Amino acid sequence: MVAGACAAARSAGLRPGMSIAHANALVAGLAVTDANPDADEAGLRQLAMWAARRWSPIAAPDPPDGILIDATGCAHLFGGEEAMLARIASKLERAGVTVRAAIADTLGAAHAVARFGGEPVSVVAPGRTAETLARLPVAALRLEPEVAGDLHRFGFKRLGQLYGEPRAPLNLRFGAELGRRLDQALGRAFEAITPLFPEEAPRRRRAFAEPIGSAEALAGAAERLAADLCTDLERRGCGARSLDLLFERVDRVTLALRVGTARPSRDPRHLARLFTDRLAEVDPGFGVEAMVLVASLTEPLGARQSALADLGEDAGMSGDLAELVDRLANLPQVARVYGAAPVESDVPERTVRRIDPLSVAADVAWPALPRPFWLFAPQPVQTVALLPDDPPARFVWRGRAYRVRRADGPERIHLEWWRQASEIRGTRDYYRIEDEEGGRFWLFRDGRSNAGVRWFIHGVFG
């Protein structure tokens, strides 16, 4: 029996479920390999674990060949739903995995569009689920082949043909599964995803006698879960690098918050605070009946002898900085946290580089000369000067005119001729400019242009 077929075999007419004898009759010299369902299941689980670590805390395998990912609250981190789906598909394809993917309002709709839609990657616009599904075959409802065949024999070829049919006769003739799958796909019946976590991942769960929903109650539960989990982490000799907090609502909807740490941590106060800072993102609905905290990624963390560590003058600064980085990096409106390190260069825009916020910069000193607090890419300005070699008496930047009260300069900077030919004779004359309102700007005169001398603004002093 054919368990699976590649694209070339499918184009030749081979389909799963077909006998090997029939397949060999259709294609001469057919390459056949024994199926290994256990290995397939393990591989699918591994892909689902990758999805849970990389894309969303709520992900699970969808046998025999699918992965379910709840993108709620995660898509904006990757540039939106379309960008997120495109990145997932691209990474899988580069790994040699054939991909058909879809995002939709419901699990059933995404499943149907991914497998029976016309495009390999599709995003169903919110509110257009019924319209999109109406064009798909009835087999897209995840029905048993016998049920799908019976529907075809009765003239039901497309899902849209089922929308207006009375439910009772359909259930009587084709079984209740048809109505359930249709309701799930259209969002009339809820369908949950059971999140997949590593079996060895430390986790703690708290169920509540009565559903809770206030921010104070959720924060208190998060603090208790963090304390319990950190006890487990200490016993294992490790610290958390990535944690997921799941909220199980009474309506069977599961919400999740994910946080990460720059360094392994098992400080319950710090870990709980990372979640309480983001509780405004959680909609408790009619109440949360249980919460689960999982350390989805851990690293070894030895014991810390605090009595000796507290002796130094700078003791604790490293830990405080790590906690600050964690709090900033886990805020939803912050894309990335990084540090700045000096680079040996005379050209201002090349004197700084981004580094990991907790790494130690190289032994290079910052320039001793005054530099603006805000340095940006040079922007052209229109200037008026009393004499050609004088600093500007007036300049226009972003449509606004500035009158110069005083100017200090020039500071001549030679460009780095060894980088590119256009910089061989390049020089810039920088001036620190103060306008009549007290604003301080960094302007330079560049004479490399064929059109003559041009002025640019390069930064603003604090």
DAFENLIN-V6420 format. One record per pair of residues at least 24 apart in sequence whose C-alpha atoms are under 10 Angstrom apart, sorted by the first residue. I is the first residue (numbers start at 1). J is the second residue. If there is no record, write none. Layout:
# DAFENLIN-V6420
((I	J) (I	J))
This chain:
# DAFENLIN-V6420
((1	34) (1	35) (2	32) (2	33) (2	34) (2	35) (3	33) (3	34) (3	35) (3	36) (3	37) (4	33) (4	35) (5	32) (6	98) (7	98) (37	64) (40	64) (40	65) (41	65) (45	196) (46	198) (47	92) (48	195) (48	196) (48	197) (49	195) (49	196) (49	197) (49	198) (51	88) (51	196) (52	195) (52	196) (52	197) (52	198) (52	296) (53	196) (53	197) (53	198) (53	242) (53	258) (53	296) (53	297) (54	88) (55	84) (55	85) (55	88) (56	195) (56	244) (56	256) (56	257) (56	258) (57	195) (57	196) (57	197) (57	243) (57	244) (57	245) (57	246) (57	255) (57	256) (57	257) (57	258) (57	294) (57	296) (58	193) (58	194) (58	195) (58	196) (58	197) (58	244) (58	246) (58	254) (58	255) (58	256) (58	257) (59	193) (59	194) (59	195) (59	196) (59	197) (60	193) (60	194) (60	195) (60	196) (60	197) (61	193) (61	194) (61	195) (61	196) (62	111) (62	193) (66	99) (66	100) (66	101) (66	111) (66	114) (66	115) (67	101) (67	111) (68	101) (68	107) (68	110) (68	111) (68	193) (68	194) (68	195) (69	103) (69	107) (69	193) (69	195) (70	103) (70	106) (70	107) (70	192) (70	193) (70	195) (70	254) (70	255) (70	256) (71	103) (71	104) (72	105) (72	255) (72	256) (73	255) (73	256) (73	257) (73	281) (73	282) (73	332) (74	256) (74	257) (74	258) (74	332) (76	332) (76	333) (77	332) (77	333) (77	334) (77	335) (78	335) (81	122) (81	123) (81	124) (82	121) (82	122) (82	123) (82	124) (85	121) (85	122) (85	123) (86	121) (86	122) (86	123) (89	120) (89	121) (104	128) (104	129) (104	132) (104	185) (105	129) (105	185) (105	186) (105	187) (106	184) (106	185) (106	186) (106	187) (106	188) (106	189) (106	190) (106	191) (106	192) (107	184) (107	185) (107	186) (107	187) (107	190) (107	191) (107	192) (107	193) (108	133) (108	140) (108	141) (108	142) (108	181) (108	182) (108	183) (108	184) (108	185) (108	186) (108	187) (108	190) (108	191) (109	133) (109	140) (109	141) (109	181) (109	182) (109	184) (109	185) (109	186) (109	187) (110	185) (111	140) (111	141) (111	142) (111	185) (112	136) (112	137) (112	138) (112	139) (112	140) (112	141) (112	142) (112	185) (113	140) (114	140) (115	139) (115	140) (116	140) (127	186) (128	186) (129	185) (129	186) (129	187) (130	159) (130	160) (130	163) (130	185) (130	186) (130	187) (131	159) (131	160) (131	186) (132	159) (132	160) (133	158) (133	159) (133	160) (133	182) (133	185) (133	186) (134	158) (134	159) (134	160) (134	161) (134	162) (134	163) (135	159) (135	160) (135	161) (136	160) (137	161) (138	162) (138	178) (138	182) (140	181) (140	182) (140	185) (141	177) (141	178) (141	179) (141	180) (141	181) (141	182) (141	183) (141	184) (141	185) (142	177) (142	178) (142	181) (142	182) (142	185) (143	177) (143	178) (143	181) (143	182) (144	177) (144	178) (146	174) (147	173) (147	174) (147	175) (147	177) (147	178) (148	174) (148	178) (150	174) (151	178) (190	251) (190	252) (190	253) (191	252) (191	253) (192	252) (192	253) (192	254) (193	252) (193	253) (193	254) (194	254) (195	246) (195	254) (195	256) (197	244) (197	294) (197	295) (197	296) (197	297) (198	294) (198	295) (198	296) (198	297) (199	296) (200	295) (200	296) (201	233) (201	243) (201	294) (201	295) (201	296) (201	297) (201	298) (202	229) (202	230) (202	232) (202	233) (202	236) (202	240) (202	243) (202	293) (202	294) (202	295) (202	296) (202	297) (202	298) (203	228) (203	229) (203	230) (203	232) (203	233) (203	243) (203	244) (203	245) (203	292) (203	293) (203	294) (203	295) (203	296) (204	228) (204	229) (204	230) (204	232) (204	245) (204	291) (204	292) (204	293) (204	294) (204	295) (205	229) (205	245) (205	246) (205	290) (205	291) (205	292) (205	293) (205	294) (206	289) (206	290) (206	291) (206	292) (206	293) (207	248) (207	288) (207	289) (207	290) (207	291) (207	292) (208	288) (208	289) (208	290) (208	291) (209	289) (209	290) (210	287) (210	288) (210	289) (210	290) (211	248) (211	249) (211	250) (211	284) (211	286) (211	287) (211	288) (211	289) (211	290) (212	249) (212	250) (212	284) (212	285) (212	286) (212	287) (212	288) (212	289) (212	290) (213	249) (213	282) (213	283) (213	284) (213	285) (213	286) (213	287) (213	288) (213	289) (214	279) (214	283) (214	284) (214	287) (214	288) (215	276) (215	279) (215	280) (215	282) (215	284) (216	276) (216	279) (217	288) (218	247) (218	275) (218	276) (218	279) (218	282) (218	284) (218	288) (218	291) (219	272) (219	273) (219	275) (219	276) (219	277) (219	278) (219	279) (220	272) (220	276) (221	272) (221	290) (221	291) (221	292) (222	268) (222	271) (222	272) (222	273) (222	274) (222	275) (222	276) (222	279) (222	291) (222	292) (222	293) (223	268) (223	269) (223	270) (223	271) (223	272) (223	273) (223	275) (223	276) (224	268) (224	269) (224	272) (225	268) (225	271) (225	272) (225	291) (225	292) (225	293) (225	294) (226	266) (226	267) (226	268) (226	269) (226	270) (226	271) (226	272) (226	273) (226	275) (226	293) (226	294) (226	295) (227	266) (227	267) (227	268) (227	269) (227	271) (227	272) (228	268) (228	293) (229	266) (229	267) (229	268) (229	293) (229	294) (229	295) (230	265) (230	266) (230	267) (230	268) (230	269) (230	271) (230	295) (231	266) (231	267) (231	268) (232	266) (233	265) (233	266) (233	267) (233	295) (233	298) (233	299) (233	300) (233	301) (234	265) (234	266) (234	267) (234	300) (234	301) (234	302) (234	303) (236	300) (236	301) (236	302) (237	266) (237	298) (237	299) (237	300) (237	301) (237	302) (237	303) (238	264) (238	265) (238	266) (238	298) (238	299) (238	300) (238	301) (238	302) (238	303) (239	263) (239	264) (239	265) (239	266) (239	267) (239	295) (239	297) (239	298) (239	299) (239	300) (239	301) (239	302) (240	264) (240	265) (240	266) (240	267) (240	271) (240	294) (240	295) (240	296) (240	297) (240	298) (240	299) (240	300) (240	301) (241	265) (241	266) (241	295) (241	296) (241	297) (241	298) (241	299) (242	294) (242	295) (242	296) (242	297) (242	298) (242	299) (243	271) (243	274) (243	275) (243	293) (243	294) (243	295) (243	296) (243	297) (243	298) (244	275) (244	292) (244	293) (244	294) (244	295) (244	296) (244	297) (245	272) (245	275) (245	291) (245	292) (245	293) (245	294) (245	295) (246	288) (246	290) (246	291) (246	292) (246	293) (246	294) (247	282) (247	283) (247	284) (247	287) (247	288) (247	289) (247	290) (247	291) (247	292) (247	293) (248	284) (248	287) (248	288) (248	289) (248	290) (248	291) (248	292) (249	283) (249	284) (249	285) (249	286) (249	287) (249	288) (249	289) (249	290) (249	291) (250	284) (250	285) (250	286) (250	287) (250	288) (250	289) (250	290) (251	284) (251	285) (251	286) (251	287) (251	288) (251	289) (252	288) (252	289) (253	284) (253	285) (253	288) (254	284) (254	288) (254	290) (254	291) (255	281) (255	282) (255	283) (255	284) (255	288) (255	291) (256	281) (256	282) (256	291) (256	292) (256	293) (257	281) (257	282) (257	293) (258	293) (258	294) (258	295) (258	296) (258	330) (259	295) (259	326) (259	327) (259	329) (259	330) (259	331) (260	295) (260	296) (260	297) (260	326) (260	327) (260	329) (260	330) (261	322) (261	323) (261	325) (261	326) (261	327) (261	329) (261	330) (262	321) (262	322) (262	323) (262	324) (262	325) (262	326) (262	327) (262	329) (262	356) (262	357) (262	358) (263	298) (263	299) (263	301) (263	319) (263	322) (263	323) (263	325) (263	326) (263	358) (264	297) (264	298) (264	299) (264	300) (264	301) (264	302) (264	322) (265	298) (265	299) (265	300) (265	301) (265	319) (265	322) (265	323) (266	298) (266	301) (270	323) (270	324) (270	326) (270	327) (271	323) (271	326) (271	327) (273	323) (273	327) (274	323) (274	326) (274	327) (274	328) (274	329) (274	330) (274	331) (275	327) (275	330) (275	331) (277	327) (277	330) (277	331) (278	327) (278	330) (278	331) (278	332) (281	332) (318	358) (319	358) (321	357) (321	358) (322	357) (322	358) (325	357) (325	358) (341	365) (341	366) (342	366) (342	367) (343	367) (345	415) (345	416) (346	413) (346	414) (346	415) (346	416) (347	413) (347	414) (347	415) (347	416) (347	427) (347	428) (348	372) (348	375) (348	376) (348	377) (348	413) (348	415) (348	458) (348	459) (349	375) (349	376) (349	377) (349	378) (349	458) (369	411) (370	432) (370	461) (371	432) (371	442) (371	459) (371	460) (371	461) (371	462) (372	432) (372	440) (372	441) (372	442) (372	458) (372	459) (372	460) (372	461) (372	462) (373	441) (373	459) (373	460) (373	461) (373	462) (374	441) (374	442) (374	458) (374	459) (374	460) (374	461) (374	462) (375	442) (375	457) (375	458) (375	459) (375	460) (375	461) (376	457) (376	458) (376	459) (376	460) (377	456) (377	457) (377	458) (377	459) (378	442) (378	443) (378	444) (378	455) (378	456) (378	457) (378	458) (378	459) (379	443) (379	455) (379	456) (379	457) (379	458) (379	459) (380	443) (380	444) (380	454) (380	455) (380	456) (380	457) (380	458) (381	443) (381	444) (381	454) (381	455) (381	456) (381	457) (382	454) (382	455) (382	456) (382	457) (383	454) (383	455) (383	456) (388	453) (389	445) (389	453) (391	429) (391	430) (391	431) (391	432) (391	433) (391	443) (391	444) (391	445) (391	455) (392	431) (392	433) (392	443) (392	445) (392	455) (393	433) (393	435) (394	435) (395	435) (395	443) (395	455) (395	456) (395	457) (397	456) (397	457) (401	435) (402	434) (402	435) (402	436) (402	437) (402	439) (403	433) (403	434) (403	435) (403	436) (403	437) (404	433) (404	434) (404	435) (404	436) (404	437) (404	438) (404	439) (404	440) (404	441) (405	433) (405	434) (405	435) (405	436) (405	437) (405	438) (405	439) (406	431) (406	432) (406	433) (406	434) (406	435) (406	436) (406	438) (406	440) (407	431) (407	432) (407	433) (407	434) (407	435) (407	440) (407	441) (407	442) (407	443) (408	432) (408	433) (408	434) (408	442) (409	433) (409	443) (409	444) (410	443) (410	444) (410	445) (411	444) (412	444) (412	445) (413	444) (422	448) (423	448) (424	448) (428	455) (428	456) (429	455) (430	455) (430	456) (430	457) (430	458) (431	457) (432	459) (432	460) (432	461) (433	460) (433	461) (434	461))
